[in-house]
């Protein structure tokens, strides 16, 4: 089940190619949130679901060719400030390494590395199998 979820999201993440990052933030439990495309109309609570969203719930690092800008181990305020450089940047390339499902997204000179770091993410008998990073949004069909 976990492998199946990882394979599904490895396919879905390709939809981010050539998309522009329209929102960046830190979510619950310090998850990295990157939104792309046009948000939906507001629901009754005012929430506008992004067209596409990359949610990263594992270790990650943002860097340039010569400098590490920020990583998931830093405090939320430092992360929130540093990730703003991704705003209005286009995803130029996406590379997924297997069997780890580590991800390398390039936004021009900015590189976002995603490192699934929990072996439980790869077991099919996990109590709550899930992908440590995933793509969601109103452009992703349900079911």
PyMOL commands that set and color helices and strands:
alter all, ss='L'
color gray80, all
select helices_A, chain A and resi 2-16+28-30+76-86+119-122
alter helices_A, ss='H'
color red, helices_A
select strands_A, chain A and resi 21-26+32-36+52-56+59-63+68-71+93-97+102-107+110-115+133-136
alter strands_A, ss='S'
color yellow, strands_A
deselect
rebuild
show_as cartoon
